[in-house]
């Protein structure tokens, strides 16, 4: 079957309906919550990213004033 699918890509793809099952362990309707530690770490990482972005811009454009 795989060889035939490879040799004839124009044929329609057959999909097993069980591949689209619902995950009942996650609630899509509930808003995602972030704990305080993750929020602080995210803020620290974003601050570090901003500093690295400024450093990269300074490196790429040495003609800019300091």
Residue, then its C-alpha position, 0 to 999 in steps of 0.5 A: x500500500x505504501x508503494x502504491x501511495x508513493x507511485x500514485x500521489x494523485x489518488x485521494x488520501x484515506x484517513x482513519x476517523x479515529x485519528x481525530x479523536x477528542x482529548x477529554x483530559x484537556x478542557x478547551x473551554x477553560x482558560x490556560x492558567x500560569x503559575x507565578x514561577x512560570x510568569x516570573x521566569x517568562x518575564x526574565x527570559x523576555x528581558x534577556x531577549x530584549x537585551x540580546x536584541x539590542x546587543x545584536x543591533x549594536x553589533x550589526x550597526x557600529x555606526x550608530x551612536x552609543 
